[in-house]
Amino acid sequence: MDSLLSFVDYACTPEEVQQHFQSCGTVNRVTILTDKFGQPKGFAYVEFVEIDAVQNALLLNESELHGRQLKVSAKRTNIPGMKQYRGRRPNPFGFRGRSPSCLGLLSIPHMVMGKGRNLL
């Protein structure tokens, strides 16, 4: 079972996070999330061996590590087959692709609407 940590100090090491949560139960792994350049994003996952350890970790919500107040929450798990369907919103222009404003169809100053005459 995993816990998600938010507001983790960028200088924190996995060992320091593990030491902070060792009183909750046996820590299997600590993963500090990084961006594509390898810089910490301020989030971490703590994986525990025991399921009950997550409940203990939640008690450390708002505790301090490296002078920053942590936010601890249970990791959300996706349920297979329960993809959230949002559906499509109806297109007011009646076709897919670019909207008429992108094609320049809404701002034709030299045409009179419905007449097709050139005023210039």
Phi and psi in radians as a Rosetta constraint file:
Dihedral C 1 N 2 CA 2 C 2 CIRCULARHARMONIC -2.065 0.35
Dihedral N 2 CA 2 C 2 N 3 CIRCULARHARMONIC 2.712 0.35
Dihedral C 2 N 3 CA 3 C 3 CIRCULARHARMONIC -2.102 0.35
Dihedral N 3 CA 3 C 3 N 4 CIRCULARHARMONIC 2.527 0.35
Dihedral C 3 N 4 CA 4 C 4 CIRCULARHARMONIC -1.798 0.35
Dihedral N 4 CA 4 C 4 N 5 CIRCULARHARMONIC 2.287 0.35
Dihedral C 4 N 5 CA 5 C 5 CIRCULARHARMONIC -1.926 0.35
Dihedral N 5 CA 5 C 5 N 6 CIRCULARHARMONIC 2.355 0.35
Dihedral C 5 N 6 CA 6 C 6 CIRCULARHARMONIC -2.043 0.35
Dihedral N 6 CA 6 C 6 N 7 CIRCULARHARMONIC 2.781 0.35
Dihedral C 6 N 7 CA 7 C 7 CIRCULARHARMONIC 1.119 0.35
Dihedral N 7 CA 7 C 7 N 8 CIRCULARHARMONIC 0.641 0.35
Dihedral C 7 N 8 CA 8 C 8 CIRCULARHARMONIC -1.373 0.35
Dihedral N 8 CA 8 C 8 N 9 CIRCULARHARMONIC 2.326 0.35
Dihedral C 8 N 9 CA 9 C 9 CIRCULARHARMONIC -1.072 0.35
Dihedral N 9 CA 9 C 9 N 10 CIRCULARHARMONIC 2.440 0.35
Dihedral C 9 N 10 CA 10 C 10 CIRCULARHARMONIC -1.100 0.35
Dihedral N 10 CA 10 C 10 N 11 CIRCULARHARMONIC -0.418 0.35
Dihedral C 10 N 11 CA 11 C 11 CIRCULARHARMONIC -1.529 0.35
Dihedral N 11 CA 11 C 11 N 12 CIRCULARHARMONIC -0.065 0.35
Dihedral C 11 N 12 CA 12 C 12 CIRCULARHARMONIC -1.173 0.35
Dihedral N 12 CA 12 C 12 N 13 CIRCULARHARMONIC 2.453 0.35
Dihedral C 12 N 13 CA 13 C 13 CIRCULARHARMONIC -1.788 0.35
Dihedral N 13 CA 13 C 13 N 14 CIRCULARHARMONIC 2.779 0.35
Dihedral C 13 N 14 CA 14 C 14 CIRCULARHARMONIC -1.007 0.35
Dihedral N 14 CA 14 C 14 N 15 CIRCULARHARMONIC -0.594 0.35
Dihedral C 14 N 15 CA 15 C 15 CIRCULARHARMONIC -1.142 0.35
Dihedral N 15 CA 15 C 15 N 16 CIRCULARHARMONIC -0.684 0.35
Dihedral C 15 N 16 CA 16 C 16 CIRCULARHARMONIC -1.187 0.35
Dihedral N 16 CA 16 C 16 N 17 CIRCULARHARMONIC -0.672 0.35
Dihedral C 16 N 17 CA 17 C 17 CIRCULARHARMONIC -1.144 0.35
Dihedral N 17 CA 17 C 17 N 18 CIRCULARHARMONIC -0.740 0.35
Dihedral C 17 N 18 CA 18 C 18 CIRCULARHARMONIC -1.067 0.35
Dihedral N 18 CA 18 C 18 N 19 CIRCULARHARMONIC -0.761 0.35
Dihedral C 18 N 19 CA 19 C 19 CIRCULARHARMONIC -1.125 0.35
Dihedral N 19 CA 19 C 19 N 20 CIRCULARHARMONIC -0.630 0.35
Dihedral C 19 N 20 CA 20 C 20 CIRCULARHARMONIC -1.142 0.35
Dihedral N 20 CA 20 C 20 N 21 CIRCULARHARMONIC -0.580 0.35
Dihedral C 20 N 21 CA 21 C 21 CIRCULARHARMONIC -1.832 0.35
Dihedral N 21 CA 21 C 21 N 22 CIRCULARHARMONIC 0.110 0.35
Dihedral C 21 N 22 CA 22 C 22 CIRCULARHARMONIC -1.168 0.35
Dihedral N 22 CA 22 C 22 N 23 CIRCULARHARMONIC -0.407 0.35
Dihedral C 22 N 23 CA 23 C 23 CIRCULARHARMONIC -1.258 0.35
Dihedral N 23 CA 23 C 23 N 24 CIRCULARHARMONIC -0.284 0.35
Dihedral C 23 N 24 CA 24 C 24 CIRCULARHARMONIC -1.412 0.35
Dihedral N 24 CA 24 C 24 N 25 CIRCULARHARMONIC -0.507 0.35
Dihedral C 24 N 25 CA 25 C 25 CIRCULARHARMONIC 2.787 0.35
Dihedral N 25 CA 25 C 25 N 26 CIRCULARHARMONIC -3.038 0.35
Dihedral C 25 N 26 CA 26 C 26 CIRCULARHARMONIC -1.315 0.35
Dihedral N 26 CA 26 C 26 N 27 CIRCULARHARMONIC 2.071 0.35
Dihedral C 26 N 27 CA 27 C 27 CIRCULARHARMONIC -1.492 0.35
Dihedral N 27 CA 27 C 27 N 28 CIRCULARHARMONIC 2.113 0.35
Dihedral C 27 N 28 CA 28 C 28 CIRCULARHARMONIC -1.461 0.35
Dihedral N 28 CA 28 C 28 N 29 CIRCULARHARMONIC -0.744 0.35
Dihedral C 28 N 29 CA 29 C 29 CIRCULARHARMONIC -2.779 0.35
Dihedral N 29 CA 29 C 29 N 30 CIRCULARHARMONIC 2.584 0.35
Dihedral C 29 N 30 CA 30 C 30 CIRCULARHARMONIC -2.133 0.35
Dihedral N 30 CA 30 C 30 N 31 CIRCULARHARMONIC 2.216 0.35
Dihedral C 30 N 31 CA 31 C 31 CIRCULARHARMONIC -2.111 0.35
Dihedral N 31 CA 31 C 31 N 32 CIRCULARHARMONIC 2.055 0.35
Dihedral C 31 N 32 CA 32 C 32 CIRCULARHARMONIC -1.701 0.35
Dihedral N 32 CA 32 C 32 N 33 CIRCULARHARMONIC 2.107 0.35
Dihedral C 32 N 33 CA 33 C 33 CIRCULARHARMONIC -1.270 0.35
Dihedral N 33 CA 33 C 33 N 34 CIRCULARHARMONIC 2.419 0.35
Dihedral C 33 N 34 CA 34 C 34 CIRCULARHARMONIC -2.248 0.35
Dihedral N 34 CA 34 C 34 N 35 CIRCULARHARMONIC 2.800 0.35
Dihedral C 34 N 35 CA 35 C 35 CIRCULARHARMONIC -1.471 0.35
Dihedral N 35 CA 35 C 35 N 36 CIRCULARHARMONIC -3.045 0.35
Dihedral C 35 N 36 CA 36 C 36 CIRCULARHARMONIC -1.189 0.35
Dihedral N 36 CA 36 C 36 N 37 CIRCULARHARMONIC -0.219 0.35
Dihedral C 36 N 37 CA 37 C 37 CIRCULARHARMONIC -1.712 0.35
Dihedral N 37 CA 37 C 37 N 38 CIRCULARHARMONIC 0.029 0.35
Dihedral C 37 N 38 CA 38 C 38 CIRCULARHARMONIC 1.511 0.35
Dihedral N 38 CA 38 C 38 N 39 CIRCULARHARMONIC 0.134 0.35
Dihedral C 38 N 39 CA 39 C 39 CIRCULARHARMONIC -1.515 0.35
Dihedral N 39 CA 39 C 39 N 40 CIRCULARHARMONIC 2.409 0.35
Dihedral C 39 N 40 CA 40 C 40 CIRCULARHARMONIC -1.058 0.35
Dihedral N 40 CA 40 C 40 N 41 CIRCULARHARMONIC 2.511 0.35
Dihedral C 40 N 41 CA 41 C 41 CIRCULARHARMONIC -1.710 0.35
Dihedral N 41 CA 41 C 41 N 42 CIRCULARHARMONIC -0.103 0.35
Dihedral C 41 N 42 CA 42 C 42 CIRCULARHARMONIC 1.617 0.35
Dihedral N 42 CA 42 C 42 N 43 CIRCULARHARMONIC 0.191 0.35
Dihedral C 42 N 43 CA 43 C 43 CIRCULARHARMONIC -2.190 0.35
Dihedral N 43 CA 43 C 43 N 44 CIRCULARHARMONIC 2.663 0.35
Dihedral C 43 N 44 CA 44 C 44 CIRCULARHARMONIC -2.622 0.35
Dihedral N 44 CA 44 C 44 N 45 CIRCULARHARMONIC 2.686 0.35
Dihedral C 44 N 45 CA 45 C 45 CIRCULARHARMONIC -1.966 0.35
Dihedral N 45 CA 45 C 45 N 46 CIRCULARHARMONIC 2.378 0.35
Dihedral C 45 N 46 CA 46 C 46 CIRCULARHARMONIC -2.034 0.35
Dihedral N 46 CA 46 C 46 N 47 CIRCULARHARMONIC 2.068 0.35
Dihedral C 46 N 47 CA 47 C 47 CIRCULARHARMONIC -1.754 0.35
Dihedral N 47 CA 47 C 47 N 48 CIRCULARHARMONIC 2.207 0.35
Dihedral C 47 N 48 CA 48 C 48 CIRCULARHARMONIC -1.842 0.35
Dihedral N 48 CA 48 C 48 N 49 CIRCULARHARMONIC 2.686 0.35
Dihedral C 48 N 49 CA 49 C 49 CIRCULARHARMONIC -1.313 0.35
Dihedral N 49 CA 49 C 49 N 50 CIRCULARHARMONIC -0.778 0.35
Dihedral C 49 N 50 CA 50 C 50 CIRCULARHARMONIC -1.577 0.35
Dihedral N 50 CA 50 C 50 N 51 CIRCULARHARMONIC 2.487 0.35
Dihedral C 50 N 51 CA 51 C 51 CIRCULARHARMONIC -1.193 0.35
Dihedral N 51 CA 51 C 51 N 52 CIRCULARHARMONIC -0.647 0.35
Dihedral C 51 N 52 CA 52 C 52 CIRCULARHARMONIC -1.130 0.35
Dihedral N 52 CA 52 C 52 N 53 CIRCULARHARMONIC -0.371 0.35
Dihedral C 52 N 53 CA 53 C 53 CIRCULARHARMONIC -1.126 0.35
Dihedral N 53 CA 53 C 53 N 54 CIRCULARHARMONIC -0.502 0.35
Dihedral C 53 N 54 CA 54 C 54 CIRCULARHARMONIC -1.116 0.35
Dihedral N 54 CA 54 C 54 N 55 CIRCULARHARMONIC -0.733 0.35
Dihedral C 54 N 55 CA 55 C 55 CIRCULARHARMONIC -1.087 0.35
Dihedral N 55 CA 55 C 55 N 56 CIRCULARHARMONIC -0.673 0.35
Dihedral C 55 N 56 CA 56 C 56 CIRCULARHARMONIC -1.162 0.35
Dihedral N 56 CA 56 C 56 N 57 CIRCULARHARMONIC -0.658 0.35
Dihedral C 56 N 57 CA 57 C 57 CIRCULARHARMONIC -1.148 0.35
Dihedral N 57 CA 57 C 57 N 58 CIRCULARHARMONIC -0.582 0.35
Dihedral C 57 N 58 CA 58 C 58 CIRCULARHARMONIC -1.107 0.35
Dihedral N 58 CA 58 C 58 N 59 CIRCULARHARMONIC -0.430 0.35
Dihedral C 58 N 59 CA 59 C 59 CIRCULARHARMONIC -1.203 0.35
Dihedral N 59 CA 59 C 59 N 60 CIRCULARHARMONIC -0.338 0.35
Dihedral C 59 N 60 CA 60 C 60 CIRCULARHARMONIC -1.555 0.35
Dihedral N 60 CA 60 C 60 N 61 CIRCULARHARMONIC 0.183 0.35
Dihedral C 60 N 61 CA 61 C 61 CIRCULARHARMONIC -1.033 0.35
Dihedral N 61 CA 61 C 61 N 62 CIRCULARHARMONIC 2.402 0.35
Dihedral C 61 N 62 CA 62 C 62 CIRCULARHARMONIC 1.214 0.35
Dihedral N 62 CA 62 C 62 N 63 CIRCULARHARMONIC 0.241 0.35
Dihedral C 62 N 63 CA 63 C 63 CIRCULARHARMONIC -1.378 0.35
Dihedral N 63 CA 63 C 63 N 64 CIRCULARHARMONIC 2.859 0.35
Dihedral C 63 N 64 CA 64 C 64 CIRCULARHARMONIC -1.800 0.35
Dihedral N 64 CA 64 C 64 N 65 CIRCULARHARMONIC 2.422 0.35
Dihedral C 64 N 65 CA 65 C 65 CIRCULARHARMONIC -2.449 0.35
Dihedral N 65 CA 65 C 65 N 66 CIRCULARHARMONIC 2.127 0.35
Dihedral C 65 N 66 CA 66 C 66 CIRCULARHARMONIC 1.044 0.35
Dihedral N 66 CA 66 C 66 N 67 CIRCULARHARMONIC 0.564 0.35
Dihedral C 66 N 67 CA 67 C 67 CIRCULARHARMONIC 1.361 0.35
Dihedral N 67 CA 67 C 67 N 68 CIRCULARHARMONIC 0.127 0.35
Dihedral C 67 N 68 CA 68 C 68 CIRCULARHARMONIC -2.022 0.35
Dihedral N 68 CA 68 C 68 N 69 CIRCULARHARMONIC 2.486 0.35
Dihedral C 68 N 69 CA 69 C 69 CIRCULARHARMONIC -1.453 0.35
Dihedral N 69 CA 69 C 69 N 70 CIRCULARHARMONIC 2.067 0.35
Dihedral C 69 N 70 CA 70 C 70 CIRCULARHARMONIC -1.405 0.35
Dihedral N 70 CA 70 C 70 N 71 CIRCULARHARMONIC 2.587 0.35
Dihedral C 70 N 71 CA 71 C 71 CIRCULARHARMONIC -1.944 0.35
Dihedral N 71 CA 71 C 71 N 72 CIRCULARHARMONIC 2.096 0.35
Dihedral C 71 N 72 CA 72 C 72 CIRCULARHARMONIC -1.950 0.35
Dihedral N 72 CA 72 C 72 N 73 CIRCULARHARMONIC 2.256 0.35
Dihedral C 72 N 73 CA 73 C 73 CIRCULARHARMONIC -2.483 0.35
Dihedral N 73 CA 73 C 73 N 74 CIRCULARHARMONIC 2.733 0.35
Dihedral C 73 N 74 CA 74 C 74 CIRCULARHARMONIC -1.257 0.35
Dihedral N 74 CA 74 C 74 N 75 CIRCULARHARMONIC 2.443 0.35
Dihedral C 74 N 75 CA 75 C 75 CIRCULARHARMONIC -1.152 0.35
Dihedral N 75 CA 75 C 75 N 76 CIRCULARHARMONIC 2.337 0.35
Dihedral C 75 N 76 CA 76 C 76 CIRCULARHARMONIC -1.338 0.35
Dihedral N 76 CA 76 C 76 N 77 CIRCULARHARMONIC 2.309 0.35
Dihedral C 76 N 77 CA 77 C 77 CIRCULARHARMONIC -1.944 0.35
Dihedral N 77 CA 77 C 77 N 78 CIRCULARHARMONIC 2.376 0.35
Dihedral C 77 N 78 CA 78 C 78 CIRCULARHARMONIC -1.404 0.35
Dihedral N 78 CA 78 C 78 N 79 CIRCULARHARMONIC 2.436 0.35
Dihedral C 78 N 79 CA 79 C 79 CIRCULARHARMONIC -1.676 0.35
Dihedral N 79 CA 79 C 79 N 80 CIRCULARHARMONIC 2.154 0.35
Dihedral C 79 N 80 CA 80 C 80 CIRCULARHARMONIC -0.999 0.35
Dihedral N 80 CA 80 C 80 N 81 CIRCULARHARMONIC 2.386 0.35
Dihedral C 80 N 81 CA 81 C 81 CIRCULARHARMONIC 1.453 0.35
Dihedral N 81 CA 81 C 81 N 82 CIRCULARHARMONIC 0.008 0.35
Dihedral C 81 N 82 CA 82 C 82 CIRCULARHARMONIC -1.925 0.35
Dihedral N 82 CA 82 C 82 N 83 CIRCULARHARMONIC 0.813 0.35
Dihedral C 82 N 83 CA 83 C 83 CIRCULARHARMONIC -1.172 0.35
Dihedral N 83 CA 83 C 83 N 84 CIRCULARHARMONIC 2.346 0.35
Dihedral C 83 N 84 CA 84 C 84 CIRCULARHARMONIC -1.357 0.35
Dihedral N 84 CA 84 C 84 N 85 CIRCULARHARMONIC 2.091 0.35
Dihedral C 84 N 85 CA 85 C 85 CIRCULARHARMONIC -1.671 0.35
Dihedral N 85 CA 85 C 85 N 86 CIRCULARHARMONIC 2.127 0.35
Dihedral C 85 N 86 CA 86 C 86 CIRCULARHARMONIC -1.744 0.35
Dihedral N 86 CA 86 C 86 N 87 CIRCULARHARMONIC -0.374 0.35
Dihedral C 86 N 87 CA 87 C 87 CIRCULARHARMONIC 1.256 0.35
Dihedral N 87 CA 87 C 87 N 88 CIRCULARHARMONIC 2.992 0.35
Dihedral C 87 N 88 CA 88 C 88 CIRCULARHARMONIC -1.706 0.35
Dihedral N 88 CA 88 C 88 N 89 CIRCULARHARMONIC 2.482 0.35
Dihedral C 88 N 89 CA 89 C 89 CIRCULARHARMONIC -1.448 0.35
Dihedral N 89 CA 89 C 89 N 90 CIRCULARHARMONIC 2.486 0.35
Dihedral C 89 N 90 CA 90 C 90 CIRCULARHARMONIC -1.123 0.35
Dihedral N 90 CA 90 C 90 N 91 CIRCULARHARMONIC 2.430 0.35
Dihedral C 90 N 91 CA 91 C 91 CIRCULARHARMONIC -1.503 0.35
Dihedral N 91 CA 91 C 91 N 92 CIRCULARHARMONIC 2.079 0.35
Dihedral C 91 N 92 CA 92 C 92 CIRCULARHARMONIC -1.163 0.35
Dihedral N 92 CA 92 C 92 N 93 CIRCULARHARMONIC -0.251 0.35
Dihedral C 92 N 93 CA 93 C 93 CIRCULARHARMONIC -1.641 0.35
Dihedral N 93 CA 93 C 93 N 94 CIRCULARHARMONIC -0.127 0.35
Dihedral C 93 N 94 CA 94 C 94 CIRCULARHARMONIC 1.405 0.35
Dihedral N 94 CA 94 C 94 N 95 CIRCULARHARMONIC 0.110 0.35
Dihedral C 94 N 95 CA 95 C 95 CIRCULARHARMONIC -2.536 0.35
Dihedral N 95 CA 95 C 95 N 96 CIRCULARHARMONIC 2.809 0.35
Dihedral C 95 N 96 CA 96 C 96 CIRCULARHARMONIC -1.535 0.35
Dihedral N 96 CA 96 C 96 N 97 CIRCULARHARMONIC 2.844 0.35
Dihedral C 96 N 97 CA 97 C 97 CIRCULARHARMONIC 1.802 0.35
Dihedral N 97 CA 97 C 97 N 98 CIRCULARHARMONIC -2.620 0.35
Dihedral C 97 N 98 CA 98 C 98 CIRCULARHARMONIC -1.277 0.35
Dihedral N 98 CA 98 C 98 N 99 CIRCULARHARMONIC 2.585 0.35
Dihedral C 98 N 99 CA 99 C 99 CIRCULARHARMONIC -1.349 0.35
Dihedral N 99 CA 99 C 99 N 100 CIRCULARHARMONIC 2.751 0.35
Dihedral C 99 N 100 CA 100 C 100 CIRCULARHARMONIC -1.001 0.35
Dihedral N 100 CA 100 C 100 N 101 CIRCULARHARMONIC -0.531 0.35
Dihedral C 100 N 101 CA 101 C 101 CIRCULARHARMONIC -1.147 0.35
Dihedral N 101 CA 101 C 101 N 102 CIRCULARHARMONIC -0.574 0.35
Dihedral C 101 N 102 CA 102 C 102 CIRCULARHARMONIC -1.230 0.35
Dihedral N 102 CA 102 C 102 N 103 CIRCULARHARMONIC -0.493 0.35
Dihedral C 102 N 103 CA 103 C 103 CIRCULARHARMONIC -1.538 0.35
Dihedral N 103 CA 103 C 103 N 104 CIRCULARHARMONIC -0.072 0.35
Dihedral C 103 N 104 CA 104 C 104 CIRCULARHARMONIC 1.452 0.35
Dihedral N 104 CA 104 C 104 N 105 CIRCULARHARMONIC 0.306 0.35
Dihedral C 104 N 105 CA 105 C 105 CIRCULARHARMONIC -1.491 0.35
Dihedral N 105 CA 105 C 105 N 106 CIRCULARHARMONIC -0.243 0.35
Dihedral C 105 N 106 CA 106 C 106 CIRCULARHARMONIC -1.601 0.35
Dihedral N 106 CA 106 C 106 N 107 CIRCULARHARMONIC -0.248 0.35
Dihedral C 106 N 107 CA 107 C 107 CIRCULARHARMONIC -2.212 0.35
Dihedral N 107 CA 107 C 107 N 108 CIRCULARHARMONIC 1.396 0.35
Dihedral C 107 N 108 CA 108 C 108 CIRCULARHARMONIC -2.034 0.35
Dihedral N 108 CA 108 C 108 N 109 CIRCULARHARMONIC 1.624 0.35
Dihedral C 108 N 109 CA 109 C 109 CIRCULARHARMONIC -1.219 0.35
Dihedral N 109 CA 109 C 109 N 110 CIRCULARHARMONIC -0.422 0.35
Dihedral C 109 N 110 CA 110 C 110 CIRCULARHARMONIC -1.606 0.35
Dihedral N 110 CA 110 C 110 N 111 CIRCULARHARMONIC 0.046 0.35
Dihedral C 110 N 111 CA 111 C 111 CIRCULARHARMONIC -1.940 0.35
Dihedral N 111 CA 111 C 111 N 112 CIRCULARHARMONIC 2.436 0.35
Dihedral C 111 N 112 CA 112 C 112 CIRCULARHARMONIC -1.606 0.35
Dihedral N 112 CA 112 C 112 N 113 CIRCULARHARMONIC 2.262 0.35
Dihedral C 112 N 113 CA 113 C 113 CIRCULARHARMONIC -1.050 0.35
Dihedral N 113 CA 113 C 113 N 114 CIRCULARHARMONIC 2.181 0.35
Dihedral C 113 N 114 CA 114 C 114 CIRCULARHARMONIC 1.483 0.35
Dihedral N 114 CA 114 C 114 N 115 CIRCULARHARMONIC -0.174 0.35
Dihedral C 114 N 115 CA 115 C 115 CIRCULARHARMONIC -1.782 0.35
Dihedral N 115 CA 115 C 115 N 116 CIRCULARHARMONIC -0.661 0.35
Dihedral C 115 N 116 CA 116 C 116 CIRCULARHARMONIC 1.330 0.35
Dihedral N 116 CA 116 C 116 N 117 CIRCULARHARMONIC 0.259 0.35
Dihedral C 116 N 117 CA 117 C 117 CIRCULARHARMONIC -1.593 0.35
Dihedral N 117 CA 117 C 117 N 118 CIRCULARHARMONIC 2.551 0.35
Dihedral C 117 N 118 CA 118 C 118 CIRCULARHARMONIC -1.603 0.35
Dihedral N 118 CA 118 C 118 N 119 CIRCULARHARMONIC 2.179 0.35
Dihedral C 118 N 119 CA 119 C 119 CIRCULARHARMONIC -1.551 0.35
Dihedral N 119 CA 119 C 119 N 120 CIRCULARHARMONIC -0.201 0.35
